[in-house]
Amino acid sequence: MGQLGLGGHFKGLAPRLDGVFRANGVFAHDRLRFVDFVDDVEELLEEVAWQELGDKEAVDGFEEYVLQHY
C-alpha cells in the first residue's frame, strides 16, 4: 500500500488484523468471526472512500458481496 501512495489510509490496519490470519495465511476462525472481519474491512474501505471520494457509499455492497461469495 505504501508503494501505491495509500499507506497513510491504512495506518490502523495492521493492529486491526493482528492475529486474524495464521502464519500460513489461513483465516483464524477461532480468533474472530469472519462476519466481524468483513465488517471491519468494510469500515476501513468506507474511511478510504470518504477520504478519496467524499462518498463512503462508494463501497456499499462490499460486505454483502464478500459474504455471498466466500
Sine and cosine of phi, psi and omega as CSV:
sin_phi,cos_phi,sin_psi,cos_psi,sin_omega,cos_omega
0.00,0.00,-0.60,0.80,0.00,-1.00
-0.89,0.46,-0.62,0.79,0.01,-1.00
-0.92,0.39,-0.44,0.90,0.01,-1.00
-1.00,0.04,-0.05,1.00,-0.03,-1.00
0.99,0.15,0.23,0.97,-0.03,-1.00
-0.95,-0.30,0.07,1.00,-0.06,-1.00
-0.84,0.55,-0.56,0.83,0.00,-1.00
-0.90,0.44,-0.43,0.90,-0.01,-1.00
-0.97,0.24,-0.33,0.94,-0.14,-0.99
-0.89,-0.46,0.53,0.85,-0.01,-1.00
-0.85,0.52,-0.62,0.78,-0.04,-1.00
-1.00,-0.01,0.08,1.00,-0.08,-1.00
-0.93,0.37,-0.75,0.66,-0.06,-1.00
-0.85,0.53,-0.74,0.67,0.02,-1.00
-0.88,0.47,-0.56,0.83,-0.01,-1.00
-0.96,0.29,-0.42,0.91,-0.01,-1.00
-0.99,-0.13,-0.10,1.00,-0.03,-1.00
-0.85,0.53,0.85,-0.52,0.03,-1.00
1.00,0.07,-0.04,1.00,-0.03,-1.00
-0.98,0.22,-0.55,0.84,0.02,-1.00
-0.89,-0.46,0.59,-0.81,0.07,-1.00
-0.98,0.22,0.16,-0.99,-0.03,-1.00
-0.84,0.54,-0.48,0.88,-0.01,-1.00
-1.00,0.06,0.06,1.00,0.05,-1.00
1.00,0.01,0.00,1.00,0.00,-1.00
-0.99,0.15,0.68,-0.73,0.02,-1.00
-0.89,0.45,0.71,-0.70,-0.05,-1.00
-1.00,-0.04,1.00,0.08,-0.06,-1.00
-0.88,0.47,-0.44,0.90,-0.01,-1.00
-0.98,0.20,-0.16,0.99,0.01,-1.00
-0.98,-0.21,-0.49,0.87,-0.06,-1.00
-0.39,-0.92,0.69,-0.73,0.06,-1.00
-0.94,0.35,0.65,-0.76,-0.02,-1.00
-0.85,0.52,-0.62,0.79,0.02,-1.00
-0.85,0.52,-0.67,0.74,0.01,-1.00
-0.93,0.37,-0.62,0.78,0.05,-1.00
-0.87,0.48,-0.74,0.68,-0.02,-1.00
-0.89,0.45,-0.63,0.78,0.03,-1.00
-0.89,0.46,-0.68,0.73,0.03,-1.00
-0.89,0.45,-0.67,0.74,0.01,-1.00
-0.90,0.43,-0.65,0.76,0.03,-1.00
-0.88,0.48,-0.66,0.75,0.04,-1.00
-0.88,0.48,-0.68,0.74,0.04,-1.00
-0.88,0.47,-0.69,0.72,0.01,-1.00
-0.91,0.42,-0.58,0.81,0.06,-1.00
-0.90,0.44,-0.65,0.76,0.05,-1.00
-0.87,0.49,-0.71,0.71,0.01,-1.00
-0.91,0.42,-0.70,0.72,0.01,-1.00
-0.88,0.48,-0.62,0.78,0.03,-1.00
-0.91,0.41,-0.70,0.71,-0.02,-1.00
-0.92,0.40,-0.65,0.76,-0.08,-1.00
-1.00,0.09,-0.63,0.78,-0.14,-0.99
-0.89,-0.45,-0.22,0.98,-0.09,-1.00
0.94,0.33,0.38,0.92,-0.08,-1.00
-0.54,-0.84,0.99,-0.15,-0.03,-1.00
-0.97,0.25,-0.24,0.97,0.06,-1.00
-0.96,0.29,-0.13,0.99,0.00,-1.00
-0.88,0.48,-0.38,0.93,-0.01,-1.00
-0.95,-0.32,0.23,0.97,0.07,-1.00
-0.83,0.55,0.64,-0.77,0.02,-1.00
1.00,-0.07,-0.20,0.98,-0.01,-1.00
-0.85,0.52,-0.78,0.63,-0.05,-1.00
-0.87,0.48,-0.73,0.69,0.00,-1.00
-0.88,0.48,-0.69,0.72,0.01,-1.00
-0.87,0.50,-0.76,0.65,-0.05,-1.00
-0.89,0.46,-0.72,0.70,-0.04,-1.00
-0.91,0.41,-0.54,0.84,0.03,-1.00
-0.97,0.25,-0.54,0.84,-0.09,-1.00
-0.99,-0.11,-0.32,0.95,-0.05,-1.00
-0.81,-0.59,0.00,0.00,0.00,0.00
